[in-house]
Amino acid sequence: MSAVALATARGPFGRFACDGFEREADRLNLRLAGAFGLADPPERVADAAPDAILACGPANREVELFRELGRLLPGVLCPGISPGLSA
């Protein structure tokens, strides 16, 4: 079972992402390593020792977080879900 940390922005979309993950985690053979805000220090996310980090928020903050976590957790999968991207 893989451990996934969630890093989400405040607001309904971030809550929706967390709720969906929690609802489907067992079916997908995943477990929640921790839920964090995008403003939380990257070290806090890294301390959860996840196999993957799913970010949900503004693309620029996701990229910053993934860059910082790339130094702390090399090789960890880092997908992002960016709501409201403009064309």
C-alpha positions in Angstrom: 0.0 0.0 0.0 1.5 3.3 -1.1 1.4 6.4 1.2 0.2 9.7 -0.3 0.5 13.1 1.2 -2.0 15.7 0.2 -1.1 19.4 -0.1 -4.1 21.6 -0.9 -5.1 25.2 -1.1 -7.8 26.5 1.1 -11.3 26.6 -0.1 -13.9 24.2 -1.5 -11.7 22.7 -4.3 -9.0 21.6 -1.9 -11.6 20.1 0.5 -13.2 18.3 -2.5 -9.9 16.8 -3.5 -9.2 15.6 0.1 -12.7 14.2 0.5 -12.4 12.3 -2.8 -9.0 10.9 -1.9 -10.2 9.7 1.5 -13.4 8.2 -0.1 -11.4 6.2 -2.7 -8.1 5.5 -1.0 -8.9 1.9 0.1 -10.2 1.0 -3.3 -7.0 2.3 -4.9 -4.8 0.6 -2.3 -3.5 3.9 -1.0 -3.3 5.4 2.5 -3.1 9.0 3.5 0.3 9.9 4.9 -0.9 13.3 5.9 -3.0 16.3 4.8 -1.2 19.6 4.5 -1.9 23.1 3.3 0.1 24.5 0.4 1.5 27.1 2.7 2.9 24.5 5.1 6.7 24.2 5.2 8.0 21.5 2.7 9.9 19.9 5.6 6.6 19.1 7.3 5.3 17.3 4.2 8.7 15.5 3.8 8.5 14.3 7.5 5.4 12.3 6.6 7.7 10.1 4.4 5.1 9.7 1.5 5.6 7.7 -1.6 3.8 10.4 -3.5 2.6 13.9 -2.9 -0.6 15.1 -4.5 -1.0 18.9 -4.7 -4.2 20.7 -5.4 -4.1 24.5 -5.8 -2.6 27.3 -7.8 -0.1 26.0 -10.4 2.7 28.4 -9.3 2.5 27.3 -5.7 2.4 23.6 -6.7 5.6 24.1 -8.8 7.3 25.8 -5.9 6.4 23.1 -3.5 7.5 20.3 -5.9 10.8 22.0 -6.4 11.4 22.3 -2.7 10.3 18.7 -2.1 12.4 17.4 -5.0 15.5 18.4 -2.9 14.1 16.8 0.2 12.5 13.7 -1.3 14.3 12.8 -4.5 12.4 10.3 -6.6 9.0 10.9 -4.9 6.0 11.1 -7.4 4.6 14.6 -7.4 1.4 15.0 -9.4 -0.6 18.3 -9.3 -4.2 19.3 -9.9 -4.5 22.9 -10.8 -8.0 24.3 -10.8 -8.9 27.2 -13.1 -5.9 27.2 -15.4 -6.3 29.7 -18.1 -5.9 28.8 -21.7 
